[in-house]
Amino acid sequence: NGMESVMNKITHTETPLITSTGFIPDETTGINDEYYRQMRERKQARREQSIDLLMLLSALESWSFAAEHRLPEMLATRLDAAVEAMRAEVLEGGE
């Protein structure tokens, strides 16, 4: 038929299509999906690194108490601030 309609190739989408939104997948859908996947992987890697740092800071603090070696006040204050920053980073990453 000369009247056949041309349809763009539907590429991968993370979630099922909802046609009521008017979204029509095209060749850029795959690019967008790849970008989304990369961003999700980077966010997960950052979160894992934050958890590792939080555990390391916690271990340092625990060692200091267990060995009865008090950290200098300035170092203890910075350690507390770093733990709080890492905690916030990990919690933010969970959204």
All heavy atoms as an XYZ file, in Angstrom:
753
protein
N       0.832     -1.195      0.000
C       0.000      0.000      0.000
C       0.868      1.247      0.000
O       1.797      1.360      0.773
C      -0.905      0.045      1.225
C      -2.023     -0.985      1.154
O      -2.316     -1.497      0.091
N      -2.636     -1.264      2.282
N       0.508      2.193     -0.784
C       1.213      3.463     -0.802
C       0.813      4.343      0.366
O       1.443      5.345      0.651
N      -0.258      3.974      1.066
C      -0.776      4.785      2.156
C      -0.308      4.288      3.528
O      -0.830      4.707      4.543
C      -2.315      4.788      2.118
C      -2.914      5.303      0.822
S      -2.699      7.066      0.631
C      -3.864      7.654      1.821
N       0.667      3.374      3.553
C       1.128      2.837      4.833
C       1.737      3.952      5.682
O       2.456      4.797      5.179
C       2.180      1.760      4.602
C       1.632      0.502      4.003
C       2.742     -0.522      3.794
O       3.799     -0.394      4.420
O       2.534     -1.426      2.986
N       1.417      3.935      6.943
C       1.985      4.955      7.817
C       3.358      4.495      8.298
O       3.599      3.311      8.480
C       1.073      5.213      9.016
O       0.958      4.042      9.784
N       4.248      5.434      8.481
C       5.597      5.140      8.943
C       5.608      5.303     10.455
O       5.212      6.342     10.986
C       6.623      6.100      8.303
C       8.006      5.847      8.855
C       6.595      5.961      6.799
N       6.049      4.261     11.141
C       6.117      4.338     12.608
C       7.572      4.264     13.022
O       8.340      3.469     12.484
C       5.331      3.197     13.248
C       3.852      3.287     12.983
S       2.884      2.160     13.992
C       3.335      2.626     15.629
N       7.944      5.115     13.951
C       9.297      5.082     14.486
C       9.493      3.826     15.303
O       8.551      3.306     15.900
C       9.569      6.304     15.362
C       9.670      7.567     14.543
O      10.067      7.533     13.380
N       9.311      8.686     15.146
N      10.711      3.364     15.343
C      11.041      2.172     16.111
C      10.894      2.481     17.609
O      11.383      3.492     18.092
C      12.484      1.763     15.817
C      12.933      0.555     16.574
C      14.368      0.227     16.219
C      14.851     -0.900     17.088
N      16.270     -1.174     16.854
N      10.197      1.625     18.329
C      10.050      1.788     19.770
C      11.272      1.157     20.428
O      11.584      0.005     20.207
C       8.760      1.138     20.297
C       7.546      1.832     19.680
C       8.719      1.179     21.816
C       6.225      1.209     20.055
N      11.963      1.959     21.220
C      13.160      1.475     21.907
C      12.823      1.143     23.350
O      11.710      1.356     23.806
C      14.268      2.532     21.860
O      13.771      3.742     22.444
C      14.706      2.800     20.434
N      13.800      0.650     24.054
C      13.609      0.235     25.449
C      13.102      1.377     26.321
O      13.568      2.498     26.221
C      14.932     -0.264     26.026
C      14.895     -0.448     27.504
N      14.251     -1.512     28.091
C      15.391      0.297     28.513
C      14.362     -1.409     29.390
N      15.059     -0.317     29.679
N      12.143      1.072     27.156
C      11.713      2.010     28.197
C      11.668      1.249     29.502
O      11.312      0.072     29.546
C      10.322      2.622     27.915
O       9.394      1.576     27.750
C      10.350      3.514     26.698
N      12.066      1.918     30.597
C      12.149      1.293     31.916
C      10.765      0.859     32.407
O      10.599     -0.189     32.993
C      12.775      2.280     32.906
C      13.027      1.698     34.272
C      14.433      1.146     34.417
O      15.260      1.315     33.527
O      14.675      0.520     35.451
N       9.770      1.692     32.169
C       8.422      1.389     32.636
C       7.500      1.250     31.432
O       7.793      1.759     30.356
C       7.903      2.526     33.539
O       7.978      3.742     32.807
C       8.743      2.653     34.798
N       6.391      0.569     31.620
C       5.452      0.430     30.501
C       4.964      1.790     30.011
O       4.889      2.742     30.788
C       4.298     -0.362     31.112
C       4.827     -0.978     32.345
C       5.936     -0.098     32.821
N       4.665      1.866     28.744
C       4.185      3.125     28.178
C       2.778      3.416     28.663
O       1.939      2.536     28.773
C       4.187      3.049     26.653
C       5.541      2.808     26.008
C       5.373      2.699     24.495
C       6.484      3.924     26.345
N       2.537      4.675     28.929
C       1.200      5.112     29.311
C       0.729      6.021     28.185
O       1.185      7.146     28.052
C       1.220      5.866     30.655
C       1.799      4.954     31.736
C      -0.172      6.351     31.019
C       2.059      5.646     33.053
N      -0.152      5.499     27.376
C      -0.542      6.237     26.188
C      -1.387      7.461     26.498
O      -1.462      8.370     25.692
C      -1.305      5.319     25.216
O      -2.414      4.760     25.897
C      -0.405      4.223     24.701
N      -2.014      7.495     27.652
C      -2.853      8.650     27.970
C      -2.035      9.927     28.129
O      -2.570     11.024     28.086
C      -3.668      8.390     29.238
O      -2.806      8.222     30.341
N      -0.711      9.804     28.302
C       0.130     10.996     28.441
C       0.490     11.582     27.091
O       1.018     12.682     27.015
C       1.436     10.667     29.184
O       2.171      9.732     28.407
C       1.171     10.119     30.567
N       0.245     10.823     26.029
C       0.614     11.299     24.713
C       2.065     11.019     24.370
O       2.553     11.460     23.349
N       2.776     10.288     25.225
C       4.188      9.976     24.976
C       4.296      8.975     23.847
O       3.688      7.926     23.868
C       4.839      9.411     26.239
C       6.245      8.917     26.011
C       7.274      9.817     25.828
C       6.518      7.564     25.974
C       8.561      9.378     25.616
C       7.811      7.107     25.763
C       8.837      8.016     25.582
N       5.076      9.322     22.837
C       5.317      8.407     21.729
C       6.821      8.176     21.670
O       7.583      9.102     21.403
C       4.823      8.988     20.395
C       3.330      9.269     20.477
C       5.167      8.051     19.248
C       2.771     10.014     19.302
N       7.260      6.962     21.971
C       8.702      6.699     21.936
C       9.267      6.833     20.533
O       8.591      6.521     19.566
C       8.824      5.274     22.440
C       7.473      4.722     22.497
C       6.478      5.817     22.311
N      10.486      7.316     20.450
C      11.162      7.415     19.163
C      12.626      7.063     19.359
O      12.993      6.471     20.364
C      10.981      8.804     18.551
C      11.527      9.908     19.451
O      12.274      9.585     20.398
O      11.225     11.083     19.196
N      13.470      7.449     18.407
C      14.880      7.079     18.499
C      15.598      7.706     19.697
O      16.602      7.195     20.155
C      15.621      7.418     17.200
C      15.669      8.887     16.846
C      14.403      9.385     16.136
O      13.525      8.568     15.807
O      14.306     10.598     15.937
N      15.089      8.798     20.239
C      15.741      9.415     21.404
C      15.398      8.699     22.698
O      16.062      8.908     23.708
C      15.356     10.901     21.540
O      13.956     11.002     21.722
C      15.810     11.702     20.340
N      14.399      7.851     22.690
C      14.021      7.138     23.912
C      15.180      6.293     24.419
O      15.474      6.275     25.601
C      12.785      6.257     23.683
O      11.732      7.071     23.201
C      12.338      5.588     24.965
N      15.855      5.602     23.518
C      17.002      4.786     23.907
C      18.113      5.620     24.504
O      18.744      5.225     25.480
N      18.365      6.787     23.937
C      19.391      7.692     24.468
C      19.002      8.148     25.864
O      19.826      8.162     26.779
C      19.582      8.896     23.519
C      20.122      8.420     22.178
C      20.508      9.944     24.145
C      20.081      9.474     21.079
N      17.759      8.514     26.045
C      17.285      8.948     27.361
C      17.367      7.817     28.377
O      17.738      8.036     29.526
C      15.852      9.468     27.275
C      15.761     10.754     26.493
O      16.751     11.480     26.344
N      14.588     11.048     25.969
N      17.010      6.608     27.969
C      17.090      5.457     28.871
C      18.531      5.195     29.295
O      18.808      4.895     30.443
C      16.516      4.204     28.217
C      15.000      4.221     28.134
O      14.377      5.092     28.774
O      14.450      3.368     27.432
N      19.464      5.308     28.362
C      20.879      5.091     28.658
C      21.380      6.153     29.640
O      22.096      5.846     30.593
C      21.709      5.124     27.372
C      23.183      4.925     27.577
C      23.554      3.555     28.134
O      22.737      2.615     28.048
O      24.662      3.436     28.685
N      21.001      7.404     29.413
C      21.387      8.488     30.317
C      20.833      8.224     31.720
O      21.549      8.353     32.712
C      20.864      9.827     29.786
C      21.122     10.975     30.722
C      22.386     11.559     30.795
C      20.117     11.471     31.542
C      22.631     12.608     31.662
C      20.357     12.524     32.410
C      21.617     13.089     32.462
O      21.851     14.120     33.332
N      19.581      7.840     31.801
C      18.952      7.542     33.090
C      19.678      6.399     33.791
O      19.971      6.466     34.974
C      17.476      7.178     32.867
C      16.787      6.701     34.113
C      16.388      7.592     35.108
C      16.534      5.346     34.322
C      15.772      7.149     36.257
C      15.923      4.900     35.464
C      15.536      5.806     36.435
O      14.931      5.360     37.581
N      20.025      5.352     33.049
C      20.737      4.213     33.625
C      22.109      4.630     34.156
O      22.498      4.275     35.256
C      20.899      3.106     32.574
C      21.489      1.816     33.135
C      21.819      0.821     32.041
N      22.818      1.296     31.097
C      24.130      1.427     31.370
N      24.586      1.130     32.560
N      24.966      1.857     30.448
N      22.831      5.444     33.390
C      24.147      5.908     33.825
C      24.043      6.774     35.085
O      24.850      6.639     36.005
C      24.836      6.693     32.717
C      25.304      5.837     31.565
C      25.861      6.668     30.424
O      25.777      7.890     30.421
N      26.422      5.987     29.434
N      23.063      7.651     35.121
C      22.888      8.507     36.301
C      22.548      7.666     37.535
O      23.035      7.911     38.631
C      21.777      9.547     36.072
C      22.136     10.632     35.097
S      23.526     11.639     35.634
C      24.835     11.010     34.599
N      21.710      6.642     37.352
C      21.339      5.769     38.455
C      22.562      4.999     38.963
O      22.754      4.866     40.170
C      20.239      4.811     37.998
C      19.647      3.980     39.124
C      18.504      3.129     38.653
N      18.958      2.339     37.503
C      18.167      1.835     36.594
N      16.879      2.006     36.662
N      18.650      1.136     35.585
N      23.410      4.524     38.038
C      24.623      3.800     38.435
C      25.596      4.713     39.179
O      26.199      4.301     40.169
C      25.306      3.201     37.207
C      24.579      1.998     36.650
C      25.196      1.491     35.357
O      26.212      2.063     34.889
O      24.655      0.507     34.802
N      25.755      5.944     38.707
C      26.647      6.895     39.390
C      26.139      7.218     40.790
O      26.910      7.297     41.734
C      26.773      8.184     38.581
C      27.615      8.023     37.355
C      27.772      9.343     36.626
N      28.392      9.108     35.340
C      28.036      9.675     34.217
N      27.055     10.563     34.207
N      28.645      9.405     33.095
N      24.838      7.402     40.901
C      24.252      7.706     42.200
C      24.465      6.533     43.165
O      24.817      6.731     44.336
C      22.752      7.985     42.036
C      22.057      8.413     43.288
C      20.598      8.747     42.994
C      19.885      9.232     44.212
N      18.490      9.559     43.948
N      24.298      5.308     42.673
C      24.501      4.126     43.503
C      25.963      4.008     43.929
O      26.257      3.701     45.085
C      24.060      2.864     42.767
C      24.191      1.596     43.578
C      23.340      1.576     44.832
O      22.286      2.216     44.907
N      23.774      0.870     45.843
N      26.895      4.267     43.019
C      28.327      4.201     43.339
C      28.685      5.252     44.385
O      29.442      4.978     45.321
C      29.162      4.392     42.077
N      28.141      6.455     44.234
C      28.387      7.532     45.204
C      27.847      7.146     46.577
O      28.477      7.374     47.596
C      27.716      8.811     44.701
C      28.533     10.041     44.860
C      27.934     11.311     44.275
N      26.515     11.339     44.008
C      25.981     11.306     42.796
N      26.725     11.215     41.730
N      24.667     11.357     42.639
N      26.677      6.547     46.577
C      26.062      6.137     47.838
C      26.889      5.042     48.512
O      27.115      5.075     49.721
C      24.640      5.641     47.586
C      23.890      5.365     48.861
C      22.414      5.238     48.583
N      21.714      5.185     49.833
C      20.870      4.227     50.154
N      20.603      3.269     49.307
N      20.275      4.230     51.319
N      27.367      4.069     47.740
C      28.207      3.006     48.295
C      29.499      3.575     48.863
O      29.950      3.167     49.938
C      28.510      1.958     47.221
C      27.302      1.113     46.866
C      27.530      0.212     45.671
O      28.683      0.113     45.181
O      26.554     -0.406     45.218
N      30.097      4.535     48.159
C      31.318      5.171     48.653
C      31.033      5.937     49.943
O      31.836      5.903     50.880
C      31.888      6.108     47.592
C      33.230      6.710     47.985
C      33.792      7.598     46.906
O      33.041      8.208     46.143
N      35.102      7.684     46.831
N      29.907      6.610     50.018
C      29.534      7.343     51.227
C      29.353      6.401     52.414
O      29.769      6.702     53.528
C      28.244      8.140     51.006
O      28.450      9.131     50.034
N      28.751      5.249     52.169
C      28.566      4.263     53.231
C      29.922      3.753     53.709
O      30.163      3.629     54.918
C      27.663      3.105     52.760
C      26.218      3.602     52.611
C      27.731      1.928     53.728
C      25.287      2.625     51.943
N      30.842      3.472     52.771
C      32.183      3.025     53.145
C      32.899      4.070     53.996
O      33.536      3.739     55.005
C      33.021      2.711     51.905
C      32.580      1.442     51.194
O      31.835      0.642     51.800
O      32.973      1.257     50.031
N      32.809      5.330     53.585
C      33.447      6.403     54.361
C      32.809      6.546     55.742
O      33.512      6.753     56.738
C      33.361      7.727     53.604
C      34.279      7.849     52.404
C      33.955      9.108     51.607
C      35.733      7.860     52.832
N      31.513      6.423     55.802
C      30.814      6.506     57.087
C      31.269      5.388     58.016
O      31.524      5.612     59.208
C      29.301      6.442     56.856
C      28.407      6.611     58.082
C      28.660      7.949     58.752
C      26.954      6.506     57.670
N      31.413      4.190     57.470
C      31.879      3.061     58.282
C      33.313      3.280     58.758
O      33.658      2.968     59.906
C      31.769      1.762     57.477
C      30.334      1.339     57.244
S      30.137     -0.037     56.091
C      31.047     -1.315     56.902
N      34.166      3.823     57.885
C      35.550      4.099     58.256
C      35.635      5.148     59.360
O      36.364      4.973     60.346
C      36.335      4.573     57.020
C      37.800      4.905     57.243
C      38.566      3.686     57.725
C      38.410      5.447     55.956
N      34.870      6.202     59.221
C      34.856      7.244     60.259
C      34.324      6.699     61.584
O      34.856      7.001     62.657
C      34.021      8.439     59.796
C      34.585      9.217     58.613
C      33.576     10.237     58.118
C      35.905      9.888     58.966
N      33.312      5.878     61.502
C      32.745      5.267     62.699
C      33.761      4.344     63.370
O      33.895      4.324     64.596
C      31.480      4.495     62.332
O      30.943      3.858     63.463
N      34.498      3.568     62.564
C      35.521      2.665     63.106
C      36.626      3.454     63.801
O      37.103      3.061     64.870
C      36.097      1.800     61.997
N      37.027      4.568     63.210
C      38.058      5.416     63.821
C      37.586      5.945     65.174
O      38.328      5.905     66.167
C      38.404      6.575     62.888
C      39.424      7.582     63.410
C      40.762      6.906     63.669
C      39.579      8.720     62.421
N      36.364      6.384     65.218
C      35.794      6.893     66.463
C      35.693      5.774     67.509
O      36.057      5.962     68.669
C      34.416      7.495     66.186
C      33.859      8.315     67.319
C      32.567      9.002     66.909
O      31.767      8.404     66.160
O      32.381     10.142     67.354
N      35.253      4.602     67.088
C      35.143      3.462     68.007
C      36.514      3.046     68.543
O      36.670      2.755     69.722
C      34.497      2.266     67.307
O      33.177      2.557     66.962
N      37.512      3.007     67.648
C      38.866      2.654     68.083
C      39.375      3.630     69.133
O      39.960      3.234     70.127
C      39.822      2.650     66.880
C      41.248      2.579     67.320
C      41.941      1.470     67.664
C      42.126      3.686     67.513
N      43.205      1.809     68.052
C      43.346      3.163     67.974
C      41.998      5.072     67.345
C      44.440      3.979     68.253
C      43.073      5.875     67.623
C      44.285      5.334     68.080
N      39.127      4.898     68.901
C      39.603      5.916     69.830
C      39.017      5.702     71.234
O      39.724      5.829     72.230
C      39.273      7.292     69.269
O      38.659      8.131     70.164
N      37.752      5.345     71.322
C      37.129      5.095     72.624
C      37.619      3.780     73.219
O      37.935      3.706     74.404
C      35.606      5.078     72.517
C      35.010      6.439     72.285
C      34.219      6.678     71.172
C      35.234      7.480     73.173
C      33.671      7.924     70.956
C      34.698      8.736     72.957
C      33.914      8.966     71.842
N      37.700      2.732     72.394
C      38.102      1.413     72.890
C      39.552      1.403     73.371
O      39.884      0.754     74.368
C      37.912      0.364     71.799
N      40.420      2.110     72.683
C      41.841      2.151     73.045
C      42.130      3.221     74.092
O      43.271      3.394     74.503
C      42.684      2.395     71.797
N      41.077      3.927     74.489
C      41.191      5.014     75.475
C      42.183      6.073     75.024
O      42.944      6.621     75.818
C      41.536      4.459     76.859
C      40.444      3.556     77.407
C      40.750      3.001     78.788
O      41.756      3.393     79.388
O      39.950      2.175     79.239
N      42.192      6.324     73.733
C      42.985      7.409     73.150
C      42.006      8.494     72.732
O      41.292      8.337     71.758
C      43.758      6.951     71.912
C      44.871      6.010     72.206
N      45.978      6.350     72.938
C      45.051      4.723     71.852
C      46.798      5.327     73.021
N      46.242      4.307     72.372
N      41.977      9.541     73.470
C      41.071     10.627     73.105
C      41.644     11.400     71.925
O      42.810     11.744     71.910
C      40.857     11.572     74.285
C      40.070     10.911     75.397
C      39.394     11.861     76.344
N      38.787     13.027     75.764
C      37.486     13.133     75.471
N      36.684     12.119     75.687
N      37.013     14.246     74.994
N      40.807     11.606     70.960
C      41.219     12.411     69.819
C      41.304     13.867     70.253
O      40.525     14.306     71.126
C      40.205     12.281     68.684
C      40.063     10.897     68.046
C      38.870     10.876     67.103
C      41.339     10.527     67.309
N      42.213     14.634     69.667
C      42.238     16.073     69.966
C      40.865     16.677     69.657
O      40.178     16.238     68.731
C      43.308     16.620     69.021
C      44.161     15.445     68.688
C      43.255     14.248     68.736
N      40.485     17.672     70.436
C      39.144     18.273     70.321
C      38.815     18.719     68.894
O      37.724     18.467     68.390
C      39.009     19.450     71.290
C      37.603     20.011     71.383
C      36.586     18.996     71.910
O      36.952     18.147     72.747
O      35.423     19.054     71.477
N      39.773     19.358     68.243
C      39.527     19.840     66.885
C      39.275     18.662     65.937
O      38.369     18.701     65.102
C      40.720     20.651     66.383
C      40.484     21.282     65.016
S      41.913     22.206     64.470
C      42.546     21.083     63.242
N      40.047     17.586     66.086
C      39.874     16.411     65.242
C      38.542     15.719     65.533
O      37.834     15.291     64.624
C      41.043     15.446     65.448
C      41.079     14.223     64.544
C      41.037     14.618     63.076
C      42.304     13.394     64.846
N      38.174     15.633     66.807
C      36.895     15.022     67.186
C      35.724     15.817     66.611
O      34.744     15.238     66.121
C      36.793     14.919     68.699
N      35.830     17.136     66.631
C      34.773     17.993     66.077
C      34.654     17.796     64.571
O      33.551     17.678     64.031
C      35.074     19.475     66.397
O      35.149     19.629     67.813
C      34.003     20.388     65.844
N      35.795     17.722     63.895
C      35.771     17.508     62.448
C      35.259     16.117     62.106
O      34.548     15.924     61.113
C      37.162     17.730     61.862
C      37.564     19.214     61.920
C      38.872     19.480     61.256
N      38.733     19.297     59.812
C      39.761     19.252     58.979
N      40.981     19.361     59.437
N      39.572     19.085     57.695
N      35.602     15.145     62.935
C      35.118     13.780     62.726
C      33.595     13.732     62.853
O      32.909     13.141     62.021
C      35.767     12.822     63.727
C      35.353     11.360     63.636
C      35.750     10.763     62.298
C      35.974     10.564     64.765
N      33.069     14.383     63.875
C      31.611     14.444     64.051
C      30.935     15.112     62.856
O      29.896     14.645     62.376
C      31.253     15.201     65.334
C      31.534     14.407     66.589
O      31.686     13.167     66.498
O      31.614     15.026     67.672
N      31.525     16.195     62.365
C      30.958     16.904     61.213
C      31.002     16.018     59.962
O      30.048     15.978     59.183
C      31.711     18.207     60.972
N      32.112     15.296     59.791
C      32.245     14.416     58.626
C      31.230     13.275     58.694
O      30.621     12.913     57.683
C      33.668     13.864     58.545
N      31.038     12.700     59.879
C      30.050     11.629     60.051
C      28.657     12.150     59.719
O      27.884     11.491     59.022
C      30.103     11.042     61.488
C      28.884     10.189     61.779
C      31.380     10.234     61.681
N      28.345     13.327     60.182
C      27.027     13.906     59.921
C      26.832     14.173     58.423
O      25.757     13.917     57.864
C      26.855     15.195     60.730
C      25.434     15.592     60.976
C      24.542     14.480     61.510
O      24.928     13.755     62.442
O      23.429     14.329     60.958
N      27.884     14.667     57.755
C      27.801     14.931     56.310
C      27.612     13.629     55.539
O      26.799     13.559     54.611
C      29.055     15.654     55.840
N      28.332     12.592     55.916
C      28.205     11.301     55.238
C      26.830     10.692     55.497
O      26.218     10.116     54.603
C      29.288     10.326     55.702
C      30.669     10.628     55.201
S      30.834     10.399     53.412
C      30.610     12.059     52.813
N      26.344     10.856     56.703
C      25.003     10.349     57.048
C      23.944     11.020     56.165
O      23.076     10.366     55.602
C      24.719     10.611     58.529
C      23.385     10.096     58.996
C      23.212     10.400     60.508
N      21.952      9.905     60.982
C      20.784     10.541     60.848
N      20.740     11.715     60.264
N      19.673     10.003     61.296
N      24.060     12.337     56.028
C      23.112     13.079     55.191
C      23.216     12.639     53.731
O      22.199     12.484     53.046
C      23.369     14.578     55.313
N      24.434     12.412     53.256
C      24.636     11.960     51.880
C      23.991     10.602     51.633
O      23.330     10.384     50.624
C      26.148     11.895     51.573
C      26.476     11.382     50.199
C      26.203     12.373     49.088
O      26.147     13.577     49.362
O      26.015     11.918     47.959
N      24.165      9.693     52.580
C      23.593      8.352     52.436
C      22.072      8.423     52.463
O      21.392      7.794     51.649
C      24.128      7.399     53.534
C      23.328      6.100     53.574
C      25.602      7.107     53.310
N      21.522      9.198     53.377
C      20.066      9.305     53.464
C      19.496      9.983     52.232
O      18.429      9.599     51.758
C      19.671     10.055     54.741
C      19.949      9.311     56.043
C      19.570     10.180     57.239
C      19.205      7.983     56.099
N      20.164     10.982     51.720
C      19.706     11.680     50.509
C      19.739     10.731     49.321
O      18.875     10.762     48.470
C      20.588     12.879     50.234
C      20.182     13.659     48.997
C      21.102     14.828     48.747
O      21.182     15.709     49.609
O      21.756     14.830     47.692
N      20.745      9.864     49.275
C      20.874      8.913     48.175
C      19.783      7.875     48.151
O      19.563      7.223     47.141
N      19.067      7.716     49.260
C      18.010      6.721     49.332
C      16.704      7.143     48.725
O      15.759      6.379     48.647
N      16.617      8.384     48.266
C      15.362      8.875     47.707
C      15.114      8.326     46.335
O      15.954      8.036     45.591
C      15.378     10.402     47.651
C      15.394     11.014     49.019
C      15.459     12.530     48.954
O      15.479     13.103     47.846
O      15.475     13.148     49.997
